Amino acid sequence: MPDRASADLRMSTIIELLIKQGLQCHYFIINYALWSHKTTPTDLIRYRKLLEELGVYIHTENMDRLLLRYHFDVIYFKYFYQAEKRITSIRLLQPNARIVIDSVDIVYARLLTQAKLENNTDYYAEAEHTKNRELATYAQADLIVTITPEDTDILLRDLPDIKTFIIPNIHEIYPSNCEKTPFPSLIFIGIFSHEPNVDAVLYFYREIWPTIVKKYPNCHWFIIGGNPPPEIQSLACRNIEVTGYVPETLPYLKKSWVSIAPLRFGAGMKGKVGEAMAAGIPVVTTDFGAQGLDVINGKQLLIALTADEFSEQINNLIVDGEKRKYIGDQGLLFIESHYSTQAVNIILNTFINKLEKLPIKHTSVCSKFYRFYTNLKLLLDQHILWRFKEKYE
């Protein structure tokens, strides 16, 4: 669902670029019935159509049946969660396939930064538990995809023997000429099912926004993103617009003066930061928001380490139109050279070449026997066992 989350946009673009390079892509939707209840039938058809028009083969059936039907060169997981449950059986059903897990962000690293921020023992315990699960899953894969060099360093420190490859976020580049609001305006973009986004908005509202609106009473703040919880919705007022999900964020970006990303914890590369830069909008963020971007503070974006610094940087941009344009233009050029579809397409070509030479981690269990067993089980379920299930349900 590329219009709802940065990770989905990145994955959709990766698929599109791989197909353009001549690969055949099959997309398996896990828990399709659950997703069909989370969105409207119209949207579900639209999202499927977007993939099918690219030439993607979409599957929603039993995964074992799919793995028995085809012989894949690569099995590519988005996030470790689903790989954790299936990597052992996939290795047996597809012994000649390379298994790749896209971390998107290192989950345990993100949880650890939250635990440190809150100084919460329960969060530390959750981070440690997730770390054990995540690393155990990565250790079974043939290659781990990360988004940033920082994430790669974290993984190699904890799992020195794994193989990694960096595929960053990917952004469309848009001309920076646009109609701005006649009053100062800020924008925050982020899906609110992602906890760092909720924390960032509430932090900004409590610690920074009062200073801004006191100096500029007509300043407006657009809060864009799906699934806003009650505490975010309650911020809506004359100066603050909480939109919820919008099909396109670009119109809001184009009319805004400054994009903010006051993130206090997290991992990976932040789509909201790159998205604003790709639209020529100056960004004020934290060191967490700038993770993975090899930028010069004060040139391509502005990094603030405290609430006072954050409000000062915003104030400076509001009063200095030339600085807004300079930061916006430099940010756009940076994204275009590093994270545009053209730039990442070159990275993906290297990725494919690496996969072709990548050794496969084979299992000691007999793959042919497991395929026979799985096929037999599916046949029993399809023709015999379903009758008993129906009888006793």
VEXDREN-2710 file (C-alpha; in Angstrom, 1 decimal):
% VEXDREN-2710
k/r/px/py/pz
1/MET/0.0/0.0/0.0
2/PRO/2.5/2.6/-1.2
3/ASP/0.4/5.6/-0.4
4/ARG/0.1/4.7/3.3
5/ALA/3.6/4.0/4.6
6/SER/7.2/4.8/3.7
7/ALA/8.2/1.1/3.9
8/ASP/5.4/0.1/1.5
9/LEU/6.4/2.8/-1.0
10/ARG/10.0/1.6/-0.9
11/MET/9.1/-2.0/-1.4
12/SER/6.7/-1.2/-4.2
13/THR/9.4/0.8/-6.0
14/ILE/12.0/-2.0/-5.5
15/ILE/9.5/-4.5/-7.1
16/GLU/8.9/-2.1/-10.0
17/LEU/12.6/-1.5/-10.6
18/LEU/13.4/-5.3/-10.4
19/ILE/10.7/-6.0/-13.0
20/LYS/12.1/-3.3/-15.3
21/GLN/15.5/-5.1/-15.0
22/GLY/13.9/-8.2/-16.4
23/LEU/13.1/-10.2/-13.3
24/GLN/9.8/-12.1/-12.8
25/CYS/8.3/-11.2/-9.5
26/HIS/5.7/-13.2/-7.5
27/TYR/4.2/-11.4/-4.5
28/PHE/2.7/-13.5/-1.7
29/ILE/0.3/-11.7/0.6
30/ILE/0.4/-13.2/4.1
31/ASN/-2.9/-12.9/6.1
32/TYR/-4.8/-11.7/3.0
33/ALA/-8.1/-12.1/4.8
34/LEU/-6.9/-9.9/7.6
35/TRP/-5.7/-7.1/5.3
36/SER/-9.0/-7.3/3.3
37/HIS/-10.8/-6.2/6.5
38/LYS/-8.3/-3.4/7.2
39/THR/-9.1/-1.5/4.0
40/THR/-12.1/-1.0/1.7
41/PRO/-12.8/-3.4/-1.2
42/THR/-12.2/-0.5/-3.6
43/ASP/-8.8/0.2/-2.2
44/LEU/-7.9/-3.5/-2.1
45/ILE/-8.7/-3.8/-5.8
46/ARG/-6.7/-0.6/-6.5
47/TYR/-3.6/-1.9/-4.7
48/ARG/-3.8/-5.3/-6.4
49/LYS/-4.2/-3.6/-9.8
50/LEU/-1.1/-1.4/-9.2
51/LEU/1.0/-4.6/-8.8
52/GLU/-0.7/-6.5/-11.6
53/GLU/-0.1/-3.7/-14.0
54/LEU/3.6/-3.9/-13.3
55/GLY/3.5/-7.6/-14.2
56/VAL/3.6/-9.0/-10.7
57/TYR/2.0/-12.4/-10.0
58/ILE/-0.1/-12.0/-6.8
59/HIS/-0.8/-15.0/-4.6
60/THR/-3.0/-15.3/-1.5
61/GLU/-3.3/-19.1/-1.3
62/ASN/-1.5/-21.5/1.0
63/MET/2.2/-20.6/0.9
64/ASP/3.3/-24.3/0.9
65/ARG/1.2/-24.9/-2.2
66/LEU/2.8/-22.0/-3.9
67/LEU/6.3/-23.2/-2.9
68/LEU/5.6/-26.7/-4.3
69/ARG/4.3/-25.3/-7.6
70/TYR/7.3/-23.0/-8.5
71/HIS/11.1/-23.1/-8.3
72/PHE/12.3/-19.6/-7.2
73/ASP/15.7/-18.2/-7.4
74/VAL/15.2/-15.8/-4.5
75/ILE/12.7/-15.6/-1.6
76/TYR/12.6/-12.0/-0.4
77/PHE/10.9/-11.2/3.0
78/LYS/9.9/-7.7/4.1
79/TYR/10.6/-7.6/7.9
80/PHE/11.9/-10.5/10.0
81/TYR/8.5/-11.3/11.6
82/GLN/7.1/-13.4/8.8
83/ALA/10.5/-15.0/8.0
84/GLU/10.8/-16.1/11.6
85/LYS/7.8/-18.3/11.2
86/ARG/8.5/-19.7/7.8
87/ILE/12.2/-19.7/7.0
88/THR/12.8/-23.4/8.1
89/SER/10.0/-24.8/5.9
90/ILE/10.9/-22.5/3.0
91/ARG/14.5/-23.7/3.1
92/LEU/13.3/-27.3/2.7
93/LEU/10.7/-26.6/0.1
94/GLN/13.0/-24.3/-2.0
95/PRO/16.5/-25.7/-1.3
96/ASN/18.0/-23.8/-4.3
97/ALA/16.5/-20.4/-3.5
98/ARG/18.5/-17.7/-1.8
99/ILE/16.6/-16.3/1.2
100/VAL/16.8/-12.6/1.7
101/ILE/15.3/-10.7/4.6
102/ASP/14.8/-6.9/4.3
103/SER/15.1/-5.5/7.8
104/VAL/13.4/-2.2/6.8
105/ASP/14.8/-1.0/10.2
106/ILE/16.5/-3.1/12.9
107/VAL/13.6/-3.6/15.2
108/TYR/15.5/-4.3/18.4
109/ALA/17.7/-1.2/17.8
110/ARG/14.6/1.0/17.5
111/LEU/13.2/-0.6/20.7
112/LEU/16.4/0.0/22.5
113/THR/16.5/3.7/21.7
114/GLN/12.9/3.9/23.1
115/ALA/13.9/2.1/26.2
116/LYS/16.8/4.5/26.8
117/LEU/14.6/7.5/26.2
118/GLU/12.0/6.3/28.6
119/ASN/14.4/4.6/31.0
120/ASN/11.9/1.8/31.2
121/THR/12.9/-1.7/32.3
122/ASP/10.0/-3.3/30.5
123/TYR/11.1/-1.7/27.2
124/TYR/14.6/-2.9/27.8
125/ALA/13.3/-6.5/28.3
126/GLU/11.2/-6.2/25.1
127/ALA/14.2/-5.0/23.2
128/GLU/16.3/-7.9/24.4
129/HIS/13.7/-10.4/23.6
130/THR/13.1/-9.0/20.1
131/LYS/16.9/-8.9/19.6
132/ASN/17.2/-12.6/20.3
133/ARG/14.4/-13.5/17.9
134/GLU/15.5/-11.1/15.2
135/LEU/19.2/-12.2/15.2
136/ALA/18.2/-15.9/15.2
137/THR/16.1/-15.3/12.1
138/TYR/18.7/-13.3/10.3
139/ALA/21.3/-15.9/11.0
140/GLN/19.3/-18.4/9.0
141/ALA/19.0/-16.2/5.9
142/ASP/21.5/-15.9/3.1
143/LEU/21.5/-12.1/2.9
144/ILE/20.1/-9.3/5.1
145/VAL/19.1/-6.1/3.4
146/THR/19.5/-2.9/5.4
147/ILE/18.6/0.7/4.6
148/THR/21.5/2.5/6.2
149/PRO/25.2/2.0/7.0
150/GLU/24.3/2.5/10.7
151/ASP/21.9/-0.5/10.6
152/THR/24.5/-2.6/8.8
153/ASP/27.1/-1.7/11.5
154/ILE/24.7/-2.7/14.3
155/LEU/24.0/-6.1/12.6
156/LEU/27.6/-6.9/11.9
157/ARG/28.6/-6.1/15.5
158/ASP/26.0/-8.6/16.7
159/LEU/26.3/-11.1/13.9
160/PRO/29.7/-10.8/12.3
161/ASP/29.3/-13.7/9.9
162/ILE/26.2/-12.6/8.1
163/LYS/26.1/-11.1/4.6
164/THR/24.4/-7.7/4.1
165/PHE/23.5/-5.3/1.4
166/ILE/22.2/-1.7/1.6
167/ILE/19.1/-0.7/-0.4
168/PRO/18.0/2.8/0.8
169/ASN/14.7/4.6/0.5
170/ILE/13.7/5.6/-3.0
171/HIS/12.1/8.9/-3.8
172/GLU/10.4/10.6/-6.8
173/ILE/11.9/14.0/-7.5
174/TYR/9.6/17.0/-7.9
175/PRO/10.3/20.5/-9.0
176/SER/10.5/22.9/-6.0
177/ASN/8.4/25.7/-7.6
178/CYS/5.0/25.8/-5.7
179/GLU/2.4/28.0/-4.2
180/LYS/3.1/28.4/-0.5
181/THR/0.5/29.3/2.2
182/PRO/0.4/33.0/2.8
183/PHE/1.1/32.3/6.5
184/PRO/4.0/30.3/8.0
185/SER/3.2/26.6/7.9
186/LEU/4.8/23.4/9.2
187/ILE/4.2/19.8/8.1
188/PHE/4.7/16.5/9.8
189/ILE/4.1/13.3/7.8
190/GLY/4.0/9.8/9.3
191/ILE/1.7/6.8/9.8
192/PHE/0.7/6.7/13.5
193/SER/0.7/2.9/13.9
194/HIS/4.4/3.5/14.1
195/GLU/5.1/4.5/17.7
196/PRO/8.1/6.9/17.1
197/ASN/5.7/9.1/15.1
198/VAL/3.2/9.4/17.9
199/ASP/5.9/10.3/20.3
200/ALA/7.4/12.9/17.9
201/VAL/4.2/14.8/17.4
202/LEU/3.3/14.9/21.1
203/TYR/6.9/16.0/22.0
204/PHE/6.8/18.8/19.4
205/TYR/3.3/19.9/20.6
206/ARG/4.4/20.1/24.3
207/GLU/8.0/21.3/24.0
208/ILE/8.3/23.3/20.7
209/TRP/5.0/24.3/19.3
210/PRO/4.1/26.8/22.1
211/THR/7.3/28.8/21.3
212/ILE/6.5/28.8/17.6
213/VAL/2.9/29.8/17.8
214/LYS/3.6/32.5/20.4
215/LYS/6.0/34.2/18.0
216/TYR/3.8/33.5/14.9
217/PRO/0.2/33.3/16.1
218/ASN/-1.0/32.6/12.5
219/CYS/1.4/29.7/12.0
220/HIS/-0.3/26.6/10.8
221/TRP/0.7/22.9/11.4
222/PHE/-0.4/20.1/9.1
223/ILE/-0.3/16.7/10.7
224/ILE/-0.6/14.1/7.9
225/GLY/-0.8/10.3/8.4
226/GLY/-3.1/7.4/8.8
227/ASN/-4.4/5.8/12.0
228/PRO/-4.0/8.9/14.3
229/PRO/-4.8/7.8/17.9
230/PRO/-7.1/9.9/20.1
231/GLU/-4.2/11.8/21.6
232/ILE/-3.2/13.0/18.2
233/GLN/-6.7/13.7/17.0
234/SER/-7.3/15.8/20.0
235/LEU/-4.6/18.3/18.9
236/ALA/-6.8/19.6/16.1
237/CYS/-7.7/23.3/16.4
238/ARG/-7.6/26.5/14.5
239/ASN/-3.8/26.3/13.9
240/ILE/-3.4/22.5/13.7
241/GLU/-5.0/20.3/11.0
242/VAL/-5.0/16.6/11.7
243/THR/-5.9/15.1/8.3
244/GLY/-5.5/11.3/8.9
245/TYR/-4.8/9.3/5.8
246/VAL/-4.6/11.3/2.6
247/PRO/-4.1/9.7/-0.9
248/GLU/-1.3/12.2/-1.8
249/THR/1.0/14.0/0.6
250/LEU/2.7/16.1/-2.2
251/PRO/0.0/18.9/-2.3
252/TYR/0.5/19.4/1.5
253/LEU/4.2/19.4/1.1
254/LYS/4.2/21.9/-1.7
255/LYS/2.3/24.5/0.2
256/SER/4.2/24.1/3.5
257/TRP/7.2/26.3/4.5
258/VAL/9.0/23.8/6.6
259/SER/8.9/20.0/7.2
260/ILE/9.5/18.8/10.7
261/ALA/10.7/15.4/11.9
262/PRO/11.2/15.7/15.7
263/LEU/11.9/12.0/16.2
264/ARG/13.3/11.0/19.6
265/PHE/14.0/7.3/18.9
266/GLY/14.1/5.0/16.0
267/ALA/16.2/3.2/13.4
268/GLY/16.6/3.0/9.7
269/MET/16.1/5.8/7.2
270/LYS/13.1/8.1/7.6
271/GLY/10.9/8.3/4.6
272/LYS/9.3/11.5/5.8
273/VAL/12.6/13.3/5.7
274/GLY/13.6/12.1/2.2
275/GLU/10.1/12.8/0.9
276/ALA/10.2/16.4/2.0
277/MET/13.7/16.9/0.6
278/ALA/12.7/15.4/-2.7
279/ALA/9.9/18.0/-2.9
280/GLY/12.4/20.8/-2.2
281/ILE/11.0/21.5/1.3
282/PRO/13.5/22.5/4.0
283/VAL/13.6/19.9/6.8
284/VAL/14.3/20.4/10.5
285/THR/14.9/17.1/12.3
286/THR/16.8/15.4/15.1
287/ASP/19.8/13.2/14.8
288/PHE/17.4/10.2/14.7
289/GLY/15.6/11.8/11.8
290/ALA/18.8/12.2/9.9
291/GLN/20.0/8.6/10.4
292/GLY/21.4/7.1/7.2
293/LEU/21.7/10.4/5.4
294/ASP/25.3/11.5/4.7
295/VAL/24.3/15.2/4.8
296/ILE/25.9/18.4/6.0
297/ASN/23.9/20.0/8.8
298/GLY/23.0/23.5/7.7
299/LYS/23.2/22.6/4.0
300/GLN/20.9/19.9/2.9
301/LEU/18.8/19.9/6.1
302/LEU/18.9/21.3/9.7
303/ILE/19.6/19.0/12.7
304/ALA/18.5/20.1/16.2
305/LEU/19.5/18.3/19.4
306/THR/17.2/20.1/21.9
307/ALA/13.8/21.6/21.9
308/ASP/15.2/25.1/22.0
309/GLU/17.5/24.4/19.0
310/PHE/14.5/23.0/17.1
311/SER/12.3/26.1/17.7
312/GLU/15.3/28.3/16.8
313/GLN/15.9/26.6/13.5
314/ILE/12.3/26.8/12.6
315/ASN/12.2/30.5/13.5
316/ASN/15.2/31.2/11.4
317/LEU/13.6/29.5/8.3
318/ILE/10.4/31.4/8.8
319/VAL/12.0/34.8/8.7
320/ASP/14.6/34.0/6.1
321/GLY/13.1/33.1/2.7
322/GLU/16.4/32.8/1.0
323/LYS/17.6/30.3/3.6
324/ARG/14.4/28.2/3.1
325/LYS/15.0/28.1/-0.6
326/TYR/18.7/27.3/-0.2
327/ILE/18.1/24.4/2.2
328/GLY/15.2/23.1/0.1
329/ASP/17.2/23.2/-3.2
330/GLN/20.3/21.5/-1.7
331/GLY/18.1/18.8/-0.1
332/LEU/16.4/18.1/-3.4
333/LEU/19.8/17.8/-5.2
334/PHE/21.1/15.5/-2.5
335/ILE/18.1/13.1/-2.8
336/GLU/18.2/13.2/-6.6
337/SER/21.9/12.1/-6.7
338/HIS/21.6/9.4/-3.9
339/TYR/18.0/8.2/-3.6
340/SER/16.1/8.8/-6.8
341/THR/14.8/5.8/-8.8
342/GLN/17.7/6.3/-11.2
343/ALA/20.3/6.2/-8.5
344/VAL/18.8/3.2/-6.7
345/ASN/18.3/1.3/-10.0
346/ILE/22.1/1.2/-10.2
347/ILE/22.3/-0.2/-6.7
348/LEU/19.7/-2.9/-7.5
349/ASN/21.7/-4.0/-10.5
350/THR/24.7/-4.6/-8.2
351/PHE/22.3/-6.4/-5.8
352/ILE/21.2/-8.8/-8.5
353/ASN/24.8/-9.5/-9.4
354/LYS/25.6/-10.2/-5.8
355/LEU/22.6/-12.6/-5.4
356/GLU/23.7/-14.6/-8.4
357/LYS/27.1/-15.4/-6.8
358/LEU/25.7/-15.8/-3.2
359/PRO/26.2/-19.2/-1.6
360/ILE/23.1/-20.9/-0.2
361/LYS/22.8/-22.2/3.3
362/HIS/21.6/-25.7/2.8
363/THR/19.9/-27.8/5.5
364/SER/20.9/-31.3/6.6
365/VAL/17.2/-32.5/6.4
366/CYS/16.2/-34.3/3.2
367/SER/14.4/-31.7/1.0
368/LYS/12.7/-34.3/-1.2
369/PHE/11.2/-36.1/1.7
370/TYR/9.9/-32.8/3.2
371/ARG/8.3/-31.8/-0.2
372/PHE/6.6/-35.2/-0.4
373/TYR/5.4/-34.9/3.2
374/THR/4.1/-31.3/2.6
375/ASN/2.4/-32.3/-0.7
376/LEU/0.7/-35.3/1.0
377/LYS/-0.5/-33.1/3.9
378/LEU/-2.0/-30.6/1.5
379/LEU/-3.8/-33.3/-0.4
380/LEU/-5.2/-34.7/2.8
381/ASP/-6.4/-31.3/4.0
382/GLN/-7.9/-30.6/0.6
383/HIS/-9.8/-33.9/0.1
384/ILE/-10.3/-35.5/3.5
385/LEU/-9.5/-33.6/6.6
386/TRP/-11.6/-30.6/5.8
387/ARG/-14.7/-32.8/6.2
388/PHE/-13.8/-33.5/9.8
389/LYS/-13.0/-29.9/10.5
390/GLU/-16.4/-28.8/9.1
391/LYS/-18.2/-31.5/11.1
392/TYR/-16.7/-30.4/14.5
393/GLU/-16.8/-26.6/14.0
END
